[in-house]
Amino acid sequence: MHRFVYLASASPRRAQLLDQIGVAHRALVAAADEDVERLEAERRGEAPEDYVRRVTRAKLRAARRRLATRALADAPILCADTTVALGRRILGKPDDAGHAMDMLRALSGRSHRVLSAVALSCGRAAPLRLSVSRVRFAVLPEPFIRAYAESGEPLGKAGAYAVQGCIAQWIERIEGSYTGIMGLPLFETRELLARARVFHGP
């Protein structure tokens, strides 16, 4: 039985979700000289599902190297990645407020998919699960789009929004996993943790 996992993410939301299900975790984040953005670079013609799986596996390999280099205690490594897809178009993290506004205008009044892949490295095994959810926004008023983008909340968020933030008031419908939309699908995560015999709460 493993008493904790390494979380290969600096996301406070993922840490909060692990806390929610009673999983002890330690951060295993990238060093300043690691080029994480390179791992998230899109490839021409790549489907969103293939993209999020590939990025998750790449991040997991980087985390394994990190663990070995830092000579830390051995434990499973949990890694995840989330992206927003409008058809085959991938909406990653916005570069700035202007980019965020463009994304929000594209999502306004439409349905989109949120894809969250989660993988757990334990020994030689590294199983991966994919959660796909659908979100539909009402038509977003331009003053809200501008104010929300300028608030800074969309920065660092796939699709330029946080489902748990104030934009939730404009969500008409969700089909799928709320925690997956947050960035760590807990149903799939629980399955991986059970398979690796990681202790967690009731």
C-alpha positions as CSV (number, residue, x, y, z in Angstrom):
1,M,0.0,0.0,0.0
2,H,1.4,3.4,-1.0
3,R,0.8,6.2,1.6
4,F,1.1,9.1,-0.9
5,V,1.6,10.1,-4.5
6,Y,3.6,12.7,-6.2
7,L,1.5,15.3,-8.0
8,A,3.3,16.4,-11.2
9,S,1.4,19.7,-11.4
10,A,1.5,23.1,-9.9
11,S,-2.3,23.4,-10.1
12,P,-3.9,24.3,-6.8
13,R,-7.2,22.9,-8.1
14,R,-5.7,19.4,-8.6
15,A,-4.2,19.5,-5.2
16,Q,-7.6,20.5,-3.7
17,L,-9.3,17.7,-5.5
18,L,-6.8,15.1,-4.1
19,D,-7.4,16.6,-0.7
20,Q,-11.1,16.2,-1.2
21,I,-10.8,12.4,-1.6
22,G,-8.2,12.0,1.2
23,V,-5.1,11.3,-1.0
24,A,-1.8,12.4,0.6
25,H,0.3,14.1,-2.1
26,R,3.6,15.9,-2.5
27,A,4.4,18.3,-5.3
28,L,6.8,17.2,-8.0
29,V,6.8,20.3,-10.2
30,A,9.1,21.4,-13.0
31,A,12.3,23.2,-12.2
32,A,12.8,26.7,-13.6
33,D,15.0,25.5,-16.5
34,E,12.4,22.9,-17.7
35,D,10.5,23.9,-20.8
36,V,7.0,22.7,-19.9
37,E,5.4,24.8,-22.6
38,R,7.3,22.8,-25.2
39,L,5.5,19.7,-24.0
40,E,2.1,21.4,-24.6
41,A,2.9,22.5,-28.2
42,E,0.2,21.4,-30.6
43,R,1.0,19.3,-33.7
44,R,-0.6,20.1,-37.0
45,G,-3.7,18.1,-37.6
46,E,-3.7,16.4,-34.2
47,A,-7.1,15.5,-32.8
48,P,-7.8,17.0,-29.3
49,E,-8.1,13.4,-27.8
50,D,-4.7,12.5,-29.2
51,Y,-3.2,15.8,-28.1
52,V,-4.3,15.5,-24.4
53,R,-3.1,11.9,-24.2
54,R,0.2,12.7,-25.7
55,V,0.8,15.8,-23.5
56,T,-0.1,13.8,-20.4
57,R,2.3,11.0,-21.2
58,A,5.1,13.5,-22.1
59,K,4.6,15.3,-18.7
60,L,4.6,12.0,-16.9
61,R,7.9,11.0,-18.6
62,A,9.4,14.4,-17.5
63,A,8.1,13.8,-14.0
64,R,9.8,10.4,-13.8
65,R,13.1,11.9,-14.9
66,R,12.6,14.6,-12.2
67,L,12.0,12.0,-9.5
68,A,15.1,10.1,-10.5
69,T,17.3,13.2,-10.7
70,R,16.2,14.5,-7.3
71,A,16.7,11.2,-5.6
72,L,13.4,11.4,-3.8
73,A,11.6,8.5,-2.1
74,D,9.9,6.2,-4.5
75,A,6.1,6.6,-4.9
76,P,3.5,6.7,-7.7
77,I,3.4,9.8,-9.8
78,L,0.1,11.3,-10.8
79,C,-0.1,13.5,-13.9
80,A,-2.9,15.2,-15.8
81,D,-3.7,17.5,-18.6
82,T,-6.8,19.3,-19.6
83,T,-7.8,21.0,-22.9
84,V,-10.9,22.5,-24.4
85,A,-12.0,21.6,-27.9
86,L,-14.4,23.5,-30.1
87,G,-14.9,20.9,-32.8
88,R,-11.3,19.8,-33.8
89,R,-10.0,23.2,-32.7
90,I,-7.9,23.1,-29.5
91,L,-8.3,26.0,-27.1
92,G,-5.3,25.9,-24.8
93,K,-4.2,28.5,-22.3
94,P,-4.5,32.1,-23.5
95,D,-1.4,34.2,-23.9
96,D,-3.0,37.4,-22.6
97,A,-6.3,39.1,-21.9
98,G,-6.9,39.8,-25.6
99,H,-6.4,36.1,-26.5
100,A,-8.7,35.1,-23.6
101,M,-11.4,37.4,-25.0
102,D,-11.1,35.8,-28.4
103,M,-11.5,32.3,-26.9
104,L,-14.5,33.4,-24.8
105,R,-16.2,34.9,-27.9
106,A,-15.7,31.7,-29.7
107,L,-17.3,29.7,-26.9
108,S,-20.2,32.1,-26.3
109,G,-23.6,30.5,-27.1
110,R,-22.1,27.2,-28.1
111,S,-21.2,23.8,-26.7
112,H,-17.7,22.6,-26.4
113,R,-15.8,19.6,-25.1
114,V,-13.4,19.5,-22.1
115,L,-10.9,16.6,-22.3
116,S,-9.0,15.7,-19.2
117,A,-6.4,12.9,-19.3
118,V,-4.9,11.5,-16.1
119,A,-2.1,9.0,-15.8
120,L,-0.4,7.3,-12.9
121,S,3.1,5.9,-13.0
122,C,3.7,3.0,-10.6
123,G,6.7,0.8,-11.3
124,R,6.8,0.1,-15.0
125,A,3.0,0.6,-15.4
126,A,1.6,4.0,-16.5
127,P,-2.1,3.5,-17.2
128,L,-4.0,6.5,-18.6
129,R,-7.7,7.4,-18.5
130,L,-9.5,10.0,-20.5
131,S,-12.6,12.0,-19.3
132,V,-14.7,13.8,-21.9
133,S,-17.3,16.3,-20.8
134,R,-19.6,18.8,-22.7
135,V,-20.2,22.3,-21.6
136,R,-22.6,24.8,-23.1
137,F,-22.4,28.5,-22.5
138,A,-25.2,31.0,-22.9
139,V,-24.4,34.0,-25.0
140,L,-21.7,35.9,-23.0
141,P,-22.3,39.6,-22.9
142,E,-19.4,41.6,-24.3
143,P,-19.0,43.6,-21.0
144,F,-18.7,40.4,-19.1
145,I,-16.2,38.9,-21.5
146,R,-14.0,42.0,-21.2
147,A,-14.2,42.2,-17.4
148,Y,-13.6,38.5,-16.9
149,A,-10.6,38.5,-19.2
150,E,-9.1,41.5,-17.5
151,S,-9.7,39.9,-14.1
152,G,-6.8,37.5,-14.8
153,E,-8.8,34.4,-13.9
154,P,-8.6,33.0,-17.5
155,L,-4.8,33.0,-17.6
156,G,-3.4,29.6,-17.1
157,K,-6.7,27.9,-17.8
158,A,-7.5,25.9,-20.9
159,G,-10.3,27.5,-22.9
160,A,-9.7,30.7,-20.9
161,Y,-12.1,29.9,-18.1
162,A,-12.4,28.2,-14.7
163,V,-15.7,26.3,-14.2
164,Q,-15.6,27.0,-10.5
165,G,-15.2,30.7,-11.0
166,C,-17.7,33.5,-11.7
167,I,-18.3,32.4,-15.3
168,A,-20.3,29.5,-13.9
169,Q,-23.4,31.8,-13.9
170,W,-23.3,31.6,-17.7
171,I,-23.1,27.8,-18.0
172,E,-26.4,26.5,-19.3
173,R,-25.6,22.8,-19.2
174,I,-22.8,20.3,-18.3
175,E,-22.7,16.7,-19.4
176,G,-19.9,14.6,-17.9
177,S,-17.5,15.1,-15.0
178,Y,-17.4,18.4,-13.1
179,T,-14.1,17.5,-11.6
180,G,-12.8,16.6,-15.0
181,I,-13.7,20.1,-16.2
182,M,-11.8,21.4,-13.2
183,G,-8.7,19.5,-14.3
184,L,-8.7,16.2,-12.5
185,P,-11.5,13.7,-13.1
186,L,-11.9,12.0,-9.8
187,F,-13.8,8.9,-11.0
188,E,-10.9,8.0,-13.3
189,T,-8.3,9.1,-10.8
190,R,-9.9,6.8,-8.1
191,E,-9.7,3.8,-10.5
192,L,-6.0,4.5,-11.1
193,L,-5.3,4.9,-7.4
194,A,-7.1,1.7,-6.5
195,R,-5.1,-0.2,-9.2
196,A,-1.8,1.1,-7.8
197,R,-2.9,0.4,-4.2
198,V,-2.7,4.0,-3.1
199,F,-4.3,4.8,0.3
200,H,-7.1,7.3,0.2
201,G,-10.1,8.3,2.3
202,P,-13.6,6.8,2.4
